[in-house]
């Protein structure tokens, strides 16, 4: 037991809560990567791959490490075959601000999955 300003904390409970939080964070990180995939601009696949390679699952940060990732995030026009503004009458999800758009579409599902895992 550990006494902290009159509040007694069970160290075993702290460990359990910490493990649950860690599991939830891992789920959120991996789901963000997985669910962002259809939104990430795609030409050679290196940008998408840089997200997988640059992210430490459980860290709370998803990092796209390709040197052009920042520019693509803010400036991509989404005109590729699966882009937001593709020519030929087709449209997809790929384009700028992929994380924000994915989050708007799927945040609730990601949080629900994380909550279910730590129950």
N, C-alpha and C positions, 0 to 999 in steps of 0.2 A: 504494500500500500504506500501511497505517496500523498502527503498532505500539501495542498496548494491553496493558500489563503482561505482556510476553513473548509475547503471542498476536498473530500477524500476521493481520489481517483484510484480505481482498481487497475493496476498495470496490465493485467491479463485482458481487461476490457479495452484498454488503450491499444494493445496489440491486435485484438480482434477488429476493432474499428479501423485501425490503420491498414490491416490486410484487406478489409472490405473496400475501403477507399481506393487502395492500390488496384484492386480488381476492377472496380468501376472505371477508374481512369484508363486502364488498359483497354477496356471495352470501348470507351468513348474514342480514344485515339485510333484504334483499329477500325471502328465504324466510320469515323470521319474520313480516313483514307479510302476505305472501300466505297463509301457512298459518294465521295467526291470524284471518283474515277470517271463517270460519264460526263462530268462538267469540265474536266481539265482539257485545255486545248491539246490536240494530238496531231503530230506530224510524223515523228519517228518513234515516239514512245519514251523518249529520254526525259521529258518533263515529268510525266507520270512516274517513271522509275525513280527520279530524284526525290520524290515525296516518300517513297518506300525506303530508299537508302538513307535519307536525311532525317528520318523520324525515329526516335527511340520510343517504342510503345510503352506507355505508362508515365512518360515525362510530362504530359500535358501540353506539349508543343508538337504540332505537325509542321515540318519544315520541307519545303521544296528547294533543293540546293542547286539546281541547274543555274548557270550564270545568267540566263535570260528569264528566269522564273518571275522576277519582280515585274519586268516589263510586260510579260505575257499576262500577268495577273491584272494589271491596270489598263493595258492598251489593246489586248487581243480583240479583233473585230468579230470573231465568231463566224467567219465566212467559209470555213472548211466544210467538208462533206457532212459532218455531224454537228456543225456549228449552229449557234442561235440564229444567224442570218445567212444560212447557206443558200446558194443559188439553186435553181432548178426546182423550186417549190418544196424542197425538203427542209426541215429544220430540226435541230437537235438541241442539246444542252451545252455544248462546249463553247467556251468563250471567257471573257474577262470576269473577274470577281467570282470565280467558281466556288470558293468556300462560302461566301455570303449567300449565294443563290442556293447552294446545297443546304445550308443551314436553314434558310427560310422554308425550304420544301420538307426537310426531314429531321429537324431538331427534336421534335416531340418523340419520334420513333427511336432515335438514338438514346435519349434520356430514359425512355421507358425500358429499353433493353438493358441499360446499365442498372436501373433500379431493380429489375427482376432478378438480375444476376447476384445481387448482394442481399436479397431477402433471406 
